[in-house]
Structure formats: C-alpha cells, structure tokens
Amino acid sequence: MKAPLQAAVLIVLTAAATTAVVLPVATATAQQSTLSTAPTPVAGLPDFSQLVEQVGPGVVNVVAEIGGGASARSQAVQQQDIPEIFRRFFGPDGFPFPGQPGQGPQPHGESMGSGFIISPDGYVLTNHHVVDGANEVKVKLSDGREFTAEVVGSDEQSDVALLKIPATGLPTLRIGDSAALKPGQWAIAIGSPFGLDHSVTAGIISAVGRSNRYAQQQYVPFIQTDVAINQGNSGGPLLNVRGEVIGINSQIFSASGGYMGVSFAIPIDLAMGAVKQLKETGKVRRGMIGVTLQPITAEDAKGLGLPDARGALINDVTPGSAGEKAGLRIGDVVRSIDGTEIRQSSDLPPIVGAMAPGTKVTLGILRDGKQKDIRVTLGELDPSLLPGASRQPMPRGPQGRADTSANPLGLVGQELDANDRRQAGLEPGEGVGIARVDGLAAREAGLQPGDIVLRVGNEKVGSVAAFDKALAGVKPGETVMLLVRRGNSTRFFAVTPRADDAE
C-alpha cells in the first residue's frame, strides 16, 4: 500500500504547487505588504503546542515483526497488502479478521503502531493487536534511540499490551482519570499515522461507556471521540487538555478503511488495572457471572411485563457457573450491580470483568415483575465455558414437519430427535424446531426455519404439541416472548401477532 499512499501525497503536493504559481504577482506583493506585521491571535481558540512539547518525548513508535504460520487472530496478513485499518477496523461485513476459518497460514509481515512510556525504567503501553503474534518488537523513542522490547504481557480482551525496554531515566506520561470524562471535552491524540512520527490530532469526546459491536472486547467501555485516528495511531495516547493520558487509541469505525469521524479508545483506568496484573502474573484474570445477556426493546419490555426497557435480559445461564450457583434464571432482568444502575446490556460485562474472581456482588433483578436481590460470588472468565462455545447449528431437514401451523403466530413446528438435540447442546426432551414461518409478525421479528424454540414465555416446550398448546391462548396485539436457540447463541424474540397474521 506504500505506492498508492505516495501517489496520493504527490497529487496533493502538486495541486498545492499549482495553486501557488498561478497567483498574480501583484496579489502576492499585496499579501506580503499586508502581512508585514504579525496578526493578532484569534481569542478563544485552543493552542496545544505547549502540551505537545511537554508530552511528545514520552510517545514512541512500535514495530512488530510478525512471523508466518496460523496462530492468533491478529497475526496479520502482510502489511503491504492489507493495512492495519482493514485488518482491525472492518466489521463482519467487510474484510475478515485475520485468523478466521478458511484463511490459512499467515505470511511474514510488519505491524506498525504507537505507544507511550508509563515509567522511567522502561515500561511502555500499546495495543495487544499491535504486538500479537510478533517474533520481535522494536520500540523507537523520540530522540532516535531504538530498543528491542520484551512483551511482559498482552491481553486480548482489553486490547492492552505491556512492553519493557532496557533503558532508564525516560520521559513518562502522566496518567489521568478516564472515569471523570464527559462528552464535549477536548481530547488530543499523538501517534504515527501512516508512519508520520509524532503527528498530533485533536477533537472532542463524543461519548463514554460505548459498546462497539464490531469489537472483540466486550469488557471495554470504549471512549468514543472524533479525533482523527488512522493506521499507525493504534496504541498511542489519548490526552486531556492537562496532558494526562485518558485512553489508548485502539479502533475506528469505517466503511472505507479510513478515518470517518468515529474513533474508539480504551479508558486508561481499565488499561492500568490490566497493567497491574500483567506486571505481576503476565496475564489478566477477570470475574465472570456465567450468563449471556441481550438488550431489551420496548416490545420485549411489553412481553416481559417490565415497567420500562432498562436493564440486561438473561437469555442463557452456563451450567456450573457462578450465576447458576447463585440461582439466576433465564428471563431474569439485571437492573443493578452493587447499587450501580444497569441501563443496557452492554453496561454489565465491563463492570464484572474489572472485578477479580471470588469477588462477591449483589445483583438487583426483576423476576416475574418483582424486585429481588441475588448475591453472586464471581467465577473466573474462561472462554471454553462461555455459553454456546461448543454448540453446532441444528440441521434444517424436513423431518417431523407439519403441513400447516396450528398456532396464532403462524409457526410450523418440527420435532427434534436425539441427534438434533445433541448437536444443539440441548437436554433430552428440550426444544422444538421451526420448520416454516408463515406468520408475518414472526417473520418481521426475525424468526427463521431451523431455529429451536426452548420456551414460550416461562413455559418450557419439548414437542410440537406442547409448543402449539403454549401459544394457543395468544391473542392479536398480545406480545409473547420466545426463547430461541440459533446456531451457537440463545436469545429472546418478542412477537406480537396481528388479526390477519397467518397467510
């Protein structure tokens, strides 16, 4: 990608030069005369020059040499072919993340990013995805010195990596307080976009506590900004107007591969919590309840009999998890944790993930319309125990298929055999398949053939007869909640049938 970048720069420079030479001589002379005295600075505009002069020496370049072989997710395809922007910042509708099935071994390449010094004895912070899978990591300081860095530890879930270089007396950046951030405050980034060392960009905080559905880091409440971030900015500091680090620049949202006004940073409070554990053990341990959550829509709230759509709806509980031991159930709505309000489902994972395994917390939940407090002793996050980790999609064969639906939702049921249930990770006698979706409301709600219905409301169903019986009393305009297994995930669907629903 170096040639296209150089071509673009040449076009810009050529255009600027052309504009300069066509100015009339008289106009140029007049401008020179007019500007003989220094203009008065415009009052009220920010000047970050002193800030940059002070903190700039603490910002570094990070270059990771990536070896071949099929290893971690972010072991990059050759940088000259696919830049970091496409690797990291495209979602599932764009370029795939490296390491996904079907990509095969990754060739040798180079990952370039930024970082910053957090202690005089050589500790440096950057992104996990910058150094993941690296054979060697080089850190270049602002004074031109270059060191081979040791990767002390790296954590994918927070996208934080801690490096150590053999140097002392280094300039360091002050750590700020990301918990105090508010939308509208100024923010400044320093990094090396496209290899342009120590480039400075500025903007404002757009939002805090932002969940990013394209990211792998469900435990990170991202800081969203409109600060220009591009390839090579990854791992660099996001600063407040006092020159304190408030975040680590990590991701952008882009439909083109370039900056589009939406960038994300990891809050420094969360990053420093990871740093403490990385220094001590080389890894990060997180608390886990062992439930899966989904957002609550207005229609969901109606179907569940909730006063509003606030909270996180539990749609699965992992067997043997802390949540199951504490008595949490499918259909519970988490409204608070230790008195902190949970407004949406993405609020809970970062809070729990920041706590150590063994921590005792109190969850305020709504169950069957009643408020209840449940005490939970957190377990330890283990990817192999996450719900749906080993489940396979159900086959969509026609076995047991009925000719027409016998329920107001227009859903044609399908009996499951032992093999269907085993592949879907279900118990014997659990669930009924959907062979066809005739009802318009069910179709609009997103139900599909091949889905497995586990519950109608709070009632478990395990056969077509039980499924149709549970739906028999549903009237037009009445919202019913269906707990559905689809592939590797389980979630609730709210369906409100109409009088003319069935075709």
N, C-alpha and C positions, 0 to 999 in steps of 0.2 A: 504493500500500500504506500511505499515511500514515493514512487513516481507520481501517482495521482495527487498526493499532497503537495509535492514540489510544483506540479503544474498549476494547481490552484493558487499557490502563493505567487508564482510568476505572473499569472493573469491579474491578480490584484495589484502587484507592483507595477506592471505595465500600464494598467489603467490609471494609476495614480500619477505615473510619469507623464502620460499623455495629457492628463488634465493640467499638469503644471506647465508644460511647454506651450500650450495654446493660449495662456493668459496674455493679454496685450501688455506691451512694455509700460505704457502709461499707467495701467491699472496696478502693475507690480510696484512701480515707483511710488504711486499714491499710497499704497498699503504700507510701504516701507516708511514713508513720512509719518503716516498716521500712528504707526506702532513704535515710534521712536521713544515714547515714554511707556513704562510698564503699566498695563491695565490694572484697575482695581479689582482684587479678587471678589467673586460673587459671594455675598454673605449667605450663610445658612447651609452651604454645600459641604459635605464631609470631606476631609482630607486624611487619608490613611497612610500617608508617606512615612511619618514617624513610627507608626505601629509596624509597618512592614520592615523598616530599617532595624527595629529592635528584635523582631521575632524571626526575620528571614534566615539568620545563621543557624537556627535550630531546625530548619526544614531540609530534608535530604532526598536524594534520588535513590530508588531501589530497583535493581535489575536482577531478575531471577532467571537462571539458565534452566530450562525445562528439558528433562530427558525424555527419551522415547518410551513406548510401552503403554499399555492400557491400565492406568491407575486411577487417581482421584478424578472427581467430576471436573474440576477446573484445571486439569493438566492440559494446557491449551494446544489447539491446532496452531500451526506455525504462524507467528505474528505477522509476517509479511503478507500472508494470505487472508487472514481474518483478524482484524484488530480487536483490542480488548472490549471496545464498545459493543460489538456484535456478540462477543462471547458472553459478556457479563450482563448486558442490559436489555437484550431482547427477551421477551417472554416466550411462552409456548407457541405463539402464532408466528414467530419469526425464526431466526436461526436457533438451532438446538443448543443447549448447554453441552459442553464437551463431556465425554464420558457416558452419554446416554446410549441405550442399546442400539446396536447397529452401526456405531461409528468406527469401531475397530481401534487398533493401536494408534496412539498419537505420535507424530513425528517430533523431532527436536525443534525447539523454538526458544524465544526470549520473551519474558513477561516484564514490562516496564511499569513502574508506579512511583508513588511518592511515600514519604514517611516523615516522622518528626521525633526528635530526641526528647526523652522524658526524664533523663537523669544524667549527671555529668560523667558517670562511669560507663556510659556507652549503651544504655538501653534505648531501643528505638521501636516505635509503634508503626504498624502498617496494616494492610488488609490481609486476611487469610488467603483470598483468591489471587493475590499478587504473588505469593511465595509457595502456594500449594503445589506439590509435586516437583519442587525445584531440586536440582543436583547441587547447585551453588547459588548463593545470594550475595550480591555486591551492594554496598552502601557508599554513595558518593556524597561528601559534605560540600557545603557552600564554598569552603576555602580550597577546593580542588582535591583534597585527600580522598583516597578510596580504600575501603576495607572489605575483607571477606567477613560476612556476618554469620553468627551462629543463630539458628532458629531455636530459641528457647522453648517455644510452644506456639501452637496455632490452633484456633478454634473455629470450625466452620459455622456453627450455629450463630455466633456473634460476628463472624467475619473479621476477627481480630487476630493478628499475629504479633508476637513479641520477639524482637531480634536483639542480639548483643554484639557490639563491635569492640575490638581491643584498643580502646582509647580512653583517656581521662581528661578532665578539665573542659568538657564540651559545653557549648551553649545549650540551654534547655528551654522548653516552652512551659509556661505556667498552665496548670490545669484549672479550668473554670467549673461552673455549676450548670450542667445541662437541665437540671430539674427546674431551674428558675426561668427558662426561656419562654418567651411569649411571641405569638405571631405578630409580625410587623417590625421586630427588632432587626438592626443591621447585622449582617454576617459577612465574613471575608474568608476566602479560600486562597491558599498558596500551594502550588504544586508544579508539575512538569507536563502539562498537556501537550501531546504530540512531541515530547522531548524538549519543549521550550522551558528551560530551567527557571524556577522561581517566578513563574507567572502569577499575577495577582488578579483575582476577580472578586466582585462584591455584589451583594444583593440583600434580600431580607429573608427572615424566617417566614415561610409560608404556612406551616402547620407543625405541630408537635404530636408525638404519640401516634404517628401514622403507620398503619399496617400496609405492607406492599405485597399484593397478591402474586406478583411475579418473582418475588424473592424467596430464597430457601430459609431465611431467618425469621421464623415465626415468633422467636423470643426477643426480637428487637423492635422497640417502639421508635421508629425512624423519625429523624428531624427532616422535614421537607423544606427546601429552600428554592429560590430562583437564581441562586449563584451559578454562574456558568461553570460546569464541570465537563471535562472531556477525557479522552483516552490519555492516561498518564497521571491524571489527578487522583486516581484511586490510592487510598492510604494516607493522603495528605490531610493537614489540619483544617478544620472549620473553626474560625475565631470570632470572638465578640469584639466590641469596639475598645475593650481594655487590653486586647492582645492575648486573651486567655483562650485555651482550646476548649471548645464546647462540643466538638464532634469530629468523627473521622469520615471524610468523604468516601462514599462507597459505591453508589449506584445512581443511574439516571433512568428516567422513563422516556423512551424514544421510539418513534415509529420510523425513523430514518437512519438511526445509528449515530446521530449527532445530538448535541445539546438542544433541547426544545423548551427550556424554562422550568423543568421539573427535575430536581436532583434530591438525593437522599443521603443523609449522614447518620452514622451510628452515634448515639449520645455518649459523651465522654464518661459520664457516671457509670454506665453499663460497661464500657470498654475497660475502665480502670478496675472494676470488680473482676473482670476476666484476667487482667494483668496480674493481680494479686495471686490468683490460683495458678496461672501459668508459671510464675516465678517459683512457687512452692512445689508444684507437682508436675508441671509441664502439660497439664490438661485442665479442662473446666468441668466441674460437676454441677448439675442442675437438679432442682427439685421437680417432681412430676406428680400430678394427681392420678393420671391414667384414665382420662376421659377425652372424648372428641366433642368438639363444640361446633355450633353453627349460628349464624346471625338470626335475628328474629325480625320478620317483616310484620307489617300491620295485619296482614291476613293470618300469619302464624299466631300473632297475639290473640286474634279473634278465635281461632280454632282451639287454642290452649286455654282460653278464658283468662288471659292476663290483663291487668289494668292498662298496660302500655307495652311498647316494644323494647324496653330497656332490658339488658342482661345477655347472658350466654346460655343457649339451649344445649343441654347434653343429649347427644344422639347415640352415644355408644360408651360403654364402660368396660375397660380391659379387665378380663378375669385375673384375679390375684393382685390387682393394683391397689394403691393406697385409697383410691376412690371407692372401689368395691368394698374394701375392708371397713371403710367409714360409713357405708350404707348409701352412697349416692346411687341414683337410679336414672335410667333413660327417661327423658321427659322433664327432669328437674331443670329449673332455670336459675343459674347463679346470678345473684344481684349484687353481691358484695364479697370482699375478702378482707378480713380483719378490719372491717369498718370502711374500707375504701370502695366506693361505688364502681360497679362494672356496668358501663353503659352499652357496650357492644362486645361481641365475642372475641375480638382481637385484643381487648384490654387485659384479659386474664393471663394468657401464656407468658408475656414478659414479666409480670409480677411474680408468678410462680417460678419461672426459670431463673430469676435473680436470687431465689432463696436456696439455701443448702438443703440437701436431702436430710430428713429427720426433723425438719422444722415443723412445728405444729401451727396450723392456721384454722381460722373459723370462717366457713363459707355461709353466707346468708342466701338461702334459696327459697324459691316458690315451688311448692309441690301441691298439686290439686287445689290451687288457689290459696293455699295457706303458707304463711311465712314460717321458716324453720331454719335453725342454726345447726350446722354439722361440723364437728371438729375432725380435721384430717391431719394425719402425720405424713408429710410428703415422702414419697419414694424417690429413687434416683432415675433420671432420664436415661432410657436405654432404647435406641432406635429399633431394636428387634422386638420390643414389647409394645411399640406403638400400634394402635388399632388398625387392622387391615394389612399389616406388614406381609403376611404370607397368604392372603386370600386371593383367589383367582376369579375372574368373571364367570358368571353362570352361562352354560351353553344355551343357545336360543333355538333349540329344536322344537318341533310341533307336538311332542308327546303330551298326552293328557289335555289337549287343547279343546275347549268348548266351542260350539258354533257361534253362540251369541252371549252377550253379557247378561247377568242376572242381578245387576245392582244399579243404583241410580247414577253411579259415576261412569258407567259405560266401560268398565274394565273387565276384560275377559281373562279369567283365572287359568292357571296351569299348575297341575300337581307336580311336586318335586320328588325325585327318587333319592336314594341314599347317596348316589354319586354326585348329584346336583348339590346336595347339602354339604357334602364333604368338600367339594371344590369351593363353595362359597363360605366355608368356615362356620357352618351352622350346626346346631344340635339336632338329633333325630326329632322329627315331628315339628320342626320350626320353619315357618315361612311358606308363602305361596307365590308362584311365579306369575308374571303378567305376560300373556301370550299376545294380546292385542289391546290397543287403546282406541275405543270408539267414542268415548265422551269428549266433547270439545273442551270442557273445563279441565279435565285431567290432562289432556294434551297440552293445553296452554300452561298448566302448572309444571310441565316438563317431564311427566311420566312417560316411560318408553317400554316397548316389548323387551323382555329379558330382565327387567327389574324384578326384585324379590320384595314383596311386602311382608314385613315382620309383625307390624301392629296396625290396628285401626284404632286411633285414639290410644287408650291404655290397654286395649284388649289384644292379646297375642292371637295370631292366626297361623294355622298349620295345614290348611286344606282349602280347596276352592269353596266347599260348602260353608266352612266357618267364615271365610272371607266375605262371601255374599251375605251371610246372615248378619255379620257385624255391620255391613253397610246398608242393610235393608231399611233401617229407620231414618236414614239421612234424607232430609227434605231440600228442595230447591232453595238456594240462598243460605243454607246452613253449611258452615265451614267444618270440614273433617280433616284431621291430621293423620297422615300415613307415614309410618316409619319404614323406609325403603333401603335395601342393600343394593348398591350398584357397583359392580366390579370390586374394588378394594375399599370402598367407603360406604358409610351409613349416614343417612340424613332424613329429616322430616320434610314432607311435602304437604302444603296446605291446598286443599281442593274445595272449591265452592261450586257445586253443581247448579245448573240452571234448569228451568222447566223444559226447555227444548234441547237438553244437553245431548242425549243419545241420537246418533244419526240413523 
